[in-house]
Amino acid sequence: MTGIWVEASELKHAVSVLRKVDDEVVIQIDAYGLLSRCVDAGHALLVQVRISSRTEDTEHKRIGIDLDKVESILRRVEDTRYMQAQVGNAEVRFIHGIHAHSIQTRKLALLRKVPNWQNIEPEVTLKLSGKEFKGIIGNAKDMGDELAIRSYRGTTIQVLDLANRQETYHCDIPDRWVTSSDQEGDEVWSRYSTAYLQDIAEPMIEEDIVTWSFGTARPCEISYVRKGVQVAYILAPRIAD
């Protein structure tokens, strides 16, 4: 078995992120820790989570795991406690203090196929706090199912009622949030589902520092790091009618 040590709060965070996209995922274990990548049923949202952790050997493993069962174990573990996961081909044992829980692994062939991670070439990149990101997305979600983000002599976010050709939400992005821009005088714009963006925002906390990169009619990338957990999403754009 491969032994891994991880803080319970980090594992809880990773599980909460992944469960927004799928309930069963493939976990890769290597000398650097844990890596998981999954895609939603509509292949619109891809998420990648890496937990940097101590491993007792450098044997590489790939296992399938049921996140509902992992979450039920984690509910009884204090956030600050370190846990050991003993990973075998057929089962995973989670040990914390005097307690040990075992769950069976899932057959990899039965799990959803996940595409490789894409390299996004953004035209505009924003950096903002988790509080600010959650505030924008929460307001946008309340007012419609599609968010339009535009950058031309300033960056704005809008929600439009397409049937009535009416703007229902507007937000001017402060210039200090724009950390890079490769646009060459042309307007940069794209449209995204507010439901997917809400799923991305929900596991965030106010103190997270969020990087949001986008370009014209192309996928956007949203990422942040919290303690030993690196989270990154790629969200496909809405296609204009």
LUMGU-94160 format. One record per residue (C-alpha): residue number from 1; residue in one letter; chain; x, y, z. Coordinates in nm, 2 decimals, padded with zeros to 4 digits. Layout:
<sites>
[NUM; 'a'; 'A'; [X; Y; Z]]
...
</sites>
This chain:
<sites>
[1; 'm'; 'A'; [00.00; 00.00; 00.00]]
[2; 't'; 'A'; [00.10; 00.36; -00.05]]
[3; 'g'; 'A'; [00.08; 00.58; 00.26]]
[4; 'i'; 'A'; [-00.02; 00.95; 00.23]]
[5; 'w'; 'A'; [-00.05; 01.21; 00.51]]
[6; 'v'; 'A'; [-00.29; 01.50; 00.46]]
[7; 'e'; 'A'; [-00.46; 01.75; 00.68]]
[8; 'a'; 'A'; [-00.83; 01.68; 00.71]]
[9; 's'; 'A'; [-00.93; 02.04; 00.61]]
[10; 'e'; 'A'; [-00.74; 02.01; 00.29]]
[11; 'l'; 'A'; [-00.90; 01.68; 00.20]]
[12; 'k'; 'A'; [-01.25; 01.82; 00.29]]
[13; 'h'; 'A'; [-01.19; 02.11; 00.06]]
[14; 'a'; 'A'; [-01.07; 01.89; -00.23]]
[15; 'v'; 'A'; [-01.38; 01.66; -00.19]]
[16; 's'; 'A'; [-01.62; 01.96; -00.18]]
[17; 'v'; 'A'; [-01.47; 02.09; -00.51]]
[18; 'l'; 'A'; [-01.47; 01.76; -00.69]]
[19; 'r'; 'A'; [-01.82; 01.66; -00.58]]
[20; 'k'; 'A'; [-01.97; 01.97; -00.75]]
[21; 'v'; 'A'; [-01.86; 01.81; -01.08]]
[22; 'd'; 'A'; [-01.88; 01.43; -01.02]]
[23; 'd'; 'A'; [-01.94; 01.18; -00.74]]
[24; 'e'; 'A'; [-01.68; 00.93; -00.86]]
[25; 'v'; 'A'; [-01.34; 01.03; -00.96]]
[26; 'v'; 'A'; [-00.99; 00.90; -01.05]]
[27; 'i'; 'A'; [-00.72; 00.98; -00.80]]
[28; 'q'; 'A'; [-00.36; 00.98; -00.91]]
[29; 'i'; 'A'; [-00.09; 00.94; -00.64]]
[30; 'd'; 'A'; [00.27; 01.02; -00.69]]
[31; 'a'; 'A'; [00.57; 01.15; -00.50]]
[32; 'y'; 'A'; [00.42; 01.50; -00.48]]
[33; 'g'; 'A'; [00.08; 01.40; -00.34]]
[34; 'l'; 'A'; [-00.27; 01.35; -00.49]]
[35; 'l'; 'A'; [-00.41; 01.47; -00.82]]
[36; 's'; 'A'; [-00.76; 01.44; -00.95]]
[37; 'r'; 'A'; [-00.93; 01.57; -01.26]]
[38; 'c'; 'A'; [-01.30; 01.53; -01.35]]
[39; 'v'; 'A'; [-01.55; 01.67; -01.60]]
[40; 'd'; 'A'; [-01.92; 01.72; -01.57]]
[41; 'a'; 'A'; [-02.17; 01.51; -01.77]]
[42; 'g'; 'A'; [-02.22; 01.79; -02.03]]
[43; 'h'; 'A'; [-01.84; 01.83; -02.08]]
[44; 'a'; 'A'; [-01.87; 02.20; -02.01]]
[45; 'l'; 'A'; [-01.67; 02.22; -01.68]]
[46; 'l'; 'A'; [-01.33; 02.05; -01.62]]
[47; 'v'; 'A'; [-01.18; 02.07; -01.27]]
[48; 'q'; 'A'; [-00.83; 01.97; -01.15]]
[49; 'v'; 'A'; [-00.73; 01.95; -00.78]]
[50; 'r'; 'A'; [-00.39; 01.88; -00.65]]
[51; 'i'; 'A'; [-00.31; 01.82; -00.28]]
[52; 's'; 'A'; [00.06; 01.85; -00.19]]
[53; 's'; 'A'; [00.13; 01.60; 00.08]]
[54; 'r'; 'A'; [00.38; 01.36; 00.23]]
[55; 't'; 'A'; [00.39; 01.01; 00.07]]
[56; 'e'; 'A'; [00.58; 00.72; 00.22]]
[57; 'd'; 'A'; [00.70; 00.60; -00.12]]
[58; 't'; 'A'; [00.72; 00.71; -00.48]]
[59; 'e'; 'A'; [00.50; 00.43; -00.63]]
[60; 'h'; 'A'; [00.25; 00.58; -00.87]]
[61; 'k'; 'A'; [-00.11; 00.47; -00.84]]
[62; 'r'; 'A'; [-00.44; 00.54; -01.01]]
[63; 'i'; 'A'; [-00.76; 00.45; -00.83]]
[64; 'g'; 'A'; [-01.13; 00.52; -00.86]]
[65; 'i'; 'A'; [-01.30; 00.64; -00.55]]
[66; 'd'; 'A'; [-01.66; 00.72; -00.44]]
[67; 'l'; 'A'; [-01.65; 01.08; -00.30]]
[68; 'd'; 'A'; [-01.98; 01.03; -00.10]]
[69; 'k'; 'A'; [-01.81; 00.76; 00.11]]
[70; 'v'; 'A'; [-01.51; 00.98; 00.16]]
[71; 'e'; 'A'; [-01.72; 01.27; 00.27]]
[72; 's'; 'A'; [-01.91; 01.06; 00.52]]
[73; 'i'; 'A'; [-01.58; 00.97; 00.68]]
[74; 'l'; 'A'; [-01.45; 01.32; 00.69]]
[75; 'r'; 'A'; [-01.76; 01.46; 00.87]]
[76; 'r'; 'A'; [-01.63; 01.30; 01.19]]
[77; 'v'; 'A'; [-01.27; 01.43; 01.16]]
[78; 'e'; 'A'; [-01.16; 01.76; 01.30]]
[79; 'd'; 'A'; [-01.03; 02.00; 01.04]]
[80; 't'; 'A'; [-00.69; 02.04; 01.20]]
[81; 'r'; 'A'; [-00.62; 01.67; 01.24]]
[82; 'y'; 'A'; [-00.37; 01.49; 01.01]]
[83; 'm'; 'A'; [-00.50; 01.17; 00.85]]
[84; 'q'; 'A'; [-00.32; 00.89; 00.69]]
[85; 'a'; 'A'; [-00.46; 00.73; 00.38]]
[86; 'q'; 'A'; [-00.33; 00.38; 00.30]]
[87; 'v'; 'A'; [-00.40; 00.33; -00.07]]
[88; 'g'; 'A'; [-00.41; -00.02; -00.22]]
[89; 'n'; 'A'; [-00.55; -00.14; -00.55]]
[90; 'a'; 'A'; [-00.88; -00.27; -00.40]]
[91; 'e'; 'A'; [-00.93; -00.05; -00.09]]
[92; 'v'; 'A'; [-00.83; 00.28; 00.08]]
[93; 'r'; 'A'; [-00.80; 00.29; 00.46]]
[94; 'f'; 'A'; [-00.83; 00.63; 00.63]]
[95; 'i'; 'A'; [-00.67; 00.65; 00.97]]
[96; 'h'; 'A'; [-00.71; 00.93; 01.22]]
[97; 'g'; 'A'; [-00.61; 00.87; 01.58]]
[98; 'i'; 'A'; [-00.75; 00.54; 01.70]]
[99; 'h'; 'A'; [-01.01; 00.53; 01.42]]
[100; 'a'; 'A'; [-00.97; 00.35; 01.08]]
[101; 'h'; 'A'; [-01.22; 00.34; 00.80]]
[102; 's'; 'A'; [-01.19; 00.13; 00.48]]
[103; 'i'; 'A'; [-01.37; 00.19; 00.15]]
[104; 'q'; 'A'; [-01.35; -00.02; -00.17]]
[105; 't'; 'A'; [-01.20; 00.14; -00.48]]
[106; 'r'; 'A'; [-01.41; 00.18; -00.80]]
[107; 'k'; 'A'; [-01.31; 00.01; -01.13]]
[108; 'l'; 'A'; [-01.14; 00.27; -01.35]]
[109; 'a'; 'A'; [-01.32; 00.13; -01.66]]
[110; 'l'; 'A'; [-01.66; 00.23; -01.51]]
[111; 'l'; 'A'; [-01.57; 00.59; -01.45]]
[112; 'r'; 'A'; [-01.63; 00.88; -01.68]]
[113; 'k'; 'A'; [-01.34; 00.95; -01.92]]
[114; 'v'; 'A'; [-01.17; 01.28; -01.85]]
[115; 'p'; 'A'; [-01.00; 01.49; -02.11]]
[116; 'n'; 'A'; [-00.65; 01.61; -02.07]]
[117; 'w'; 'A'; [-00.59; 01.95; -01.92]]
[118; 'q'; 'A'; [-00.59; 02.23; -02.17]]
[119; 'n'; 'A'; [-00.35; 02.52; -02.19]]
[120; 'i'; 'A'; [-00.56; 02.83; -02.21]]
[121; 'e'; 'A'; [-00.41; 03.13; -02.39]]
[122; 'p'; 'A'; [-00.60; 03.42; -02.22]]
[123; 'e'; 'A'; [-00.64; 03.77; -02.35]]
[124; 'v'; 'A'; [-00.73; 03.92; -02.02]]
[125; 't'; 'A'; [-00.65; 03.80; -01.66]]
[126; 'l'; 'A'; [-00.81; 03.92; -01.34]]
[127; 'k'; 'A'; [-00.70; 03.87; -00.99]]
[128; 'l'; 'A'; [-00.96; 03.92; -00.71]]
[129; 's'; 'A'; [-01.05; 03.78; -00.37]]
[130; 'g'; 'A'; [-01.28; 03.49; -00.31]]
[131; 'k'; 'A'; [-01.52; 03.74; -00.14]]
[132; 'e'; 'A'; [-01.53; 03.96; -00.45]]
[133; 'f'; 'A'; [-01.57; 03.66; -00.69]]
[134; 'k'; 'A'; [-01.85; 03.51; -00.49]]
[135; 'g'; 'A'; [-02.02; 03.85; -00.47]]
[136; 'i'; 'A'; [-02.02; 03.90; -00.84]]
[137; 'i'; 'A'; [-02.13; 03.55; -00.93]]
[138; 'g'; 'A'; [-02.40; 03.55; -00.66]]
[139; 'n'; 'A'; [-02.55; 03.87; -00.79]]
[140; 'a'; 'A'; [-02.52; 03.75; -01.15]]
[141; 'k'; 'A'; [-02.68; 03.42; -01.08]]
[142; 'd'; 'A'; [-02.98; 03.59; -00.91]]
[143; 'm'; 'A'; [-03.05; 03.79; -01.23]]
[144; 'g'; 'A'; [-03.01; 03.54; -01.51]]
[145; 'd'; 'A'; [-02.85; 03.22; -01.64]]
[146; 'e'; 'A'; [-02.58; 03.38; -01.86]]
[147; 'l'; 'A'; [-02.30; 03.61; -01.77]]
[148; 'a'; 'A'; [-02.12; 03.82; -02.04]]
[149; 'i'; 'A'; [-01.77; 03.95; -01.96]]
[150; 'r'; 'A'; [-01.62; 04.22; -02.18]]
[151; 's'; 'A'; [-01.29; 04.41; -02.19]]
[152; 'y'; 'A'; [-01.25; 04.72; -02.40]]
[153; 'r'; 'A'; [-01.14; 05.04; -02.23]]
[154; 'g'; 'A'; [-01.24; 04.88; -01.91]]
[155; 't'; 'A'; [-01.38; 04.55; -01.81]]
[156; 't'; 'A'; [-01.74; 04.49; -01.73]]
[157; 'i'; 'A'; [-01.97; 04.20; -01.64]]
[158; 'q'; 'A'; [-02.33; 04.19; -01.75]]
[159; 'v'; 'A'; [-02.63; 03.97; -01.73]]
[160; 'l'; 'A'; [-02.87; 04.02; -02.01]]
[161; 'd'; 'A'; [-03.24; 03.92; -02.05]]
[162; 'l'; 'A'; [-03.21; 03.82; -02.42]]
[163; 'a'; 'A'; [-03.58; 03.79; -02.47]]
[164; 'n'; 'A'; [-03.64; 04.15; -02.38]]
[165; 'r'; 'A'; [-03.29; 04.28; -02.48]]
[166; 'q'; 'A'; [-03.25; 04.43; -02.14]]
[167; 'e'; 'A'; [-02.95; 04.44; -01.90]]
[168; 't'; 'A'; [-03.05; 04.30; -01.56]]
[169; 'y'; 'A'; [-02.71; 04.32; -01.39]]
[170; 'h'; 'A'; [-02.39; 04.52; -01.45]]
[171; 'c'; 'A'; [-02.06; 04.53; -01.27]]
[172; 'd'; 'A'; [-01.76; 04.75; -01.36]]
[173; 'i'; 'A'; [-01.43; 04.57; -01.28]]
[174; 'p'; 'A'; [-01.17; 04.79; -01.11]]
[175; 'd'; 'A'; [-00.86; 04.84; -01.31]]
[176; 'r'; 'A'; [-00.65; 04.71; -01.02]]
[177; 'w'; 'A'; [-00.80; 04.36; -01.07]]
[178; 'v'; 'A'; [-00.66; 04.34; -01.43]]
[179; 't'; 'A'; [-00.32; 04.18; -01.40]]
[180; 's'; 'A'; [-00.25; 04.13; -01.77]]
[181; 's'; 'A'; [-00.41; 04.21; -02.10]]
[182; 'd'; 'A'; [-00.29; 04.09; -02.44]]
[183; 'q'; 'A'; [-00.58; 04.25; -02.64]]
[184; 'e'; 'A'; [-00.47; 04.47; -02.93]]
[185; 'g'; 'A'; [-00.73; 04.74; -02.93]]
[186; 'd'; 'A'; [-01.02; 04.49; -03.00]]
[187; 'e'; 'A'; [-01.30; 04.42; -02.76]]
[188; 'v'; 'A'; [-01.25; 04.09; -02.57]]
[189; 'w'; 'A'; [-01.57; 03.92; -02.47]]
[190; 's'; 'A'; [-01.73; 03.59; -02.38]]
[191; 'r'; 'A'; [-02.04; 03.44; -02.23]]
[192; 'y'; 'A'; [-02.06; 03.17; -01.95]]
[193; 's'; 'A'; [-02.33; 02.99; -01.76]]
[194; 't'; 'A'; [-02.40; 03.15; -01.42]]
[195; 'a'; 'A'; [-02.50; 02.80; -01.29]]
[196; 'y'; 'A'; [-02.15; 02.66; -01.36]]
[197; 'l'; 'A'; [-01.99; 02.98; -01.22]]
[198; 'q'; 'A'; [-02.19; 02.94; -00.90]]
[199; 'd'; 'A'; [-02.07; 02.58; -00.86]]
[200; 'i'; 'A'; [-01.71; 02.71; -00.89]]
[201; 'a'; 'A'; [-01.77; 02.99; -00.64]]
[202; 'e'; 'A'; [-01.95; 02.79; -00.37]]
[203; 'p'; 'A'; [-01.64; 02.61; -00.23]]
[204; 'm'; 'A'; [-01.44; 02.93; -00.21]]
[205; 'i'; 'A'; [-01.38; 03.13; 00.10]]
[206; 'e'; 'A'; [-01.35; 03.51; 00.13]]
[207; 'e'; 'A'; [-00.97; 03.49; 00.18]]
[208; 'd'; 'A'; [-00.89; 03.29; -00.14]]
[209; 'i'; 'A'; [-00.71; 03.48; -00.41]]
[210; 'v'; 'A'; [-00.88; 03.39; -00.74]]
[211; 't'; 'A'; [-00.72; 03.42; -01.09]]
[212; 'w'; 'A'; [-00.98; 03.45; -01.37]]
[213; 's'; 'A'; [-00.85; 03.44; -01.73]]
[214; 'f'; 'A'; [-01.06; 03.46; -02.04]]
[215; 'g'; 'A'; [-01.06; 03.55; -02.41]]
[216; 't'; 'A'; [-01.31; 03.60; -02.69]]
[217; 'a'; 'A'; [-01.55; 03.31; -02.73]]
[218; 'r'; 'A'; [-01.31; 03.07; -02.57]]
[219; 'p'; 'A'; [-01.29; 02.87; -02.24]]
[220; 'c'; 'A'; [-01.20; 03.06; -01.93]]
[221; 'e'; 'A'; [-00.97; 02.94; -01.65]]
[222; 'i'; 'A'; [-01.04; 03.01; -01.28]]
[223; 's'; 'A'; [-00.79; 02.90; -01.02]]
[224; 'y'; 'A'; [-00.68; 02.95; -00.66]]
[225; 'v'; 'A'; [-00.46; 02.80; -00.40]]
[226; 'r'; 'A'; [-00.55; 02.74; -00.04]]
[227; 'k'; 'A'; [-00.29; 02.59; 00.19]]
[228; 'g'; 'A'; [-00.17; 02.27; 00.02]]
[229; 'v'; 'A'; [-00.46; 02.25; -00.22]]
[230; 'q'; 'A'; [-00.44; 02.38; -00.58]]
[231; 'v'; 'A'; [-00.77; 02.42; -00.76]]
[232; 'a'; 'A'; [-00.82; 02.50; -01.13]]
[233; 'y'; 'A'; [-01.13; 02.50; -01.35]]
[234; 'i'; 'A'; [-01.18; 02.53; -01.73]]
[235; 'l'; 'A'; [-01.53; 02.64; -01.82]]
[236; 'a'; 'A'; [-01.65; 02.63; -02.18]]
[237; 'p'; 'A'; [-01.82; 02.94; -02.32]]
[238; 'r'; 'A'; [-02.18; 02.97; -02.41]]
[239; 'i'; 'A'; [-02.21; 02.98; -02.79]]
[240; 'a'; 'A'; [-02.40; 03.27; -02.94]]
[241; 'd'; 'A'; [-02.74; 03.19; -03.09]]
</sites>
